[in-house]
């Protein structure tokens, strides 16, 4: 058996007196798609940001591929972020740059590839997200779904082992959301990428999740497969998965 890619123990995060995470313990296996669910404001995105050191926990341990990252300097975290990319909810594209320049940016910053190699790799990433030939467009000329795809292409630029997705389908129509799900699945299958996804999109969750984690009151109330969640006896989880109010 291989060791987990991530091992998280006793993870606590406070902002002032407010405790968001209250001692999370979980593991993430190589190649899986772990989807983190929970009501708004429960700390899903906070959890995500601990996994590549964007935020430091108040207490606890985050071990990535055998290395404790909570104690690393910002310079040392640079190497981790080559391997653990993040796709932000907004996409975070540079509006002043073309699609080509956006995707090429991390390659120019972090590799010694020449311009021809960069141009070829940008084309490959755009093919992967099913947007060939749009290198010279600017983000403002693209639809919301296309911007999300370009952002995904940029997150794949350095061939990361892990991609952290923060609400990848927010603001998208159901058909475009389904296409984003296909792209996440495709990256896992073709590139062996591990995915950790924060979302409220239950259709996306059902489509891509190998496991789901239900965050409630600072801890994972449930961690397992969709089938296990549906067949279990946790009424709160069932109401969340079916969209029923507490008094319904």
HUGIDA-V495184 format. One record per pair of residues at least 4 apart in sequence whose C-alpha atoms are under 7 Angstrom apart, sorted by the first residue. I is the first residue (numbers start at 1). J is the second residue. Records with the same first field share a line. If there is no record, write none. Layout:
# HUGIDA-V495184
I=J / J
This chain:
# HUGIDA-V495184
4=27 / 28 / 29 / 30
5=28 / 29 / 30 / 64 / 65
6=27 / 28 / 29 / 63 / 64 / 65
7=26 / 27 / 28 / 62 / 63 / 64
8=25 / 26 / 27 / 61 / 62 / 63
9=24 / 25 / 26 / 60 / 61 / 62
10=23 / 24 / 25 / 60 / 61
11=21 / 22 / 23 / 24 / 25 / 57 / 59 / 60 / 61
12=21 / 22 / 23 / 24 / 57 / 58 / 59 / 60
13=19 / 20 / 21 / 22 / 57 / 58 / 59
14=18 / 19 / 20 / 58
15=19
20=42 / 43 / 218
21=43 / 218 / 219
22=218 / 219
23=219
24=219 / 220
30=194
31=188 / 192 / 193 / 194
32=194 / 195 / 210
33=194 / 195 / 196 / 208 / 209 / 210 / 211
34=195 / 196 / 197 / 209 / 210 / 211 / 212
35=196 / 197 / 198 / 205 / 209 / 211 / 212 / 213
36=44 / 197 / 198 / 199 / 212 / 213 / 214
37=198 / 199 / 200 / 212 / 213 / 214 / 215
38=42 / 44 / 214 / 215 / 216
42=215 / 216 / 217 / 218
43=47
44=48 / 198 / 215
45=49 / 166 / 198
46=50
48=164
49=53 / 54 / 55
50=54 / 55 / 56 / 57
51=62
52=80 / 81 / 84
53=69 / 70 / 77
56=70
61=68 / 70
62=68 / 69 / 70
63=67 / 68 / 69
64=68 / 69
72=76 / 77
73=77
74=78
77=81
78=82
79=83
80=84
81=85
82=158 / 160
83=160 / 161 / 162
84=160 / 161 / 162 / 163
85=155 / 160 / 162 / 163 / 164
86=155 / 163 / 164 / 165
87=91 / 151 / 152 / 155 / 164 / 165 / 166
88=92 / 165 / 166
89=166 / 167 / 168
91=147 / 148 / 151
93=102 / 151
94=102
95=138 / 139 / 140
97=101 / 102 / 138
98=102 / 135 / 136 / 137 / 138 / 139
99=103 / 134 / 135 / 136 / 137 / 138 / 139
100=104 / 122 / 135 / 136
101=105
102=154
103=122 / 153 / 154 / 157
104=108 / 118 / 122
105=109
106=110 / 157
107=111 / 118 / 157 / 158
113=117 / 118
114=118
115=119
116=120
117=121
118=122
119=123
120=124
121=125
122=126
123=127 / 132
124=128
125=129 / 153 / 156 / 157
126=130 / 131 / 132 / 153
127=131 / 132
129=149 / 153 / 183
137=141
139=147
142=146 / 147
143=147
144=148 / 172
145=149 / 172 / 176
146=150
147=151
148=152
149=153
150=154
151=155
152=156
153=157
156=160
161=193 / 194
162=193 / 194 / 195
163=194 / 195 / 196
164=195 / 196 / 197
165=196 / 197 / 198
166=197 / 198 / 199
167=198 / 199
169=177
172=176 / 177
173=177
174=178
175=179
176=180
177=181
178=182 / 204
179=183
180=184
181=185 / 204 / 207 / 208
182=186
183=187
184=188
185=189 / 208
186=190
187=191 / 192 / 193
188=192 / 193 / 194
201=205
202=206
203=207
204=208
205=209
206=226
210=225
211=223 / 224 / 225 / 226
212=223 / 224 / 225 / 226
213=220 / 222 / 223 / 224
214=220 / 221 / 222 / 223
215=219 / 220 / 221
216=220 / 221
224=228 / 229
225=229
226=230
227=231
228=232
230=238
234=238
235=239
236=240
237=241
238=242
239=243 / 244 / 245
240=244
244=248
